């Protein structure tokens, strides 16, 4: 299954962003349970982060990202890319 990455940049105040973090974490745990091997985290300097996950296609990856609570609540701007692993 191909890997995809959502690279994001926060666009709301931290207080607003933080209220959706628990829902985002639960969403990612659900993706893991469904076999997407998801991982999420934020940049050390704050202000953005990344979601890495497997999906069958770019279309499926876009649907997955669309339902992330951080996206649904307009907390971040993002890009989505297929990530082609060269070395493991």
Buried (B, 14 or more C-beta within 10 A) or exposed (E): EBBBBBBBEBBBEEEEBEEBBEBBEEBBEEBEEEEBEBEBEBEEEEEBBBBBBBBEEEEBBEEBBEEBBBBEBEBBEBEBEEEEEEEE
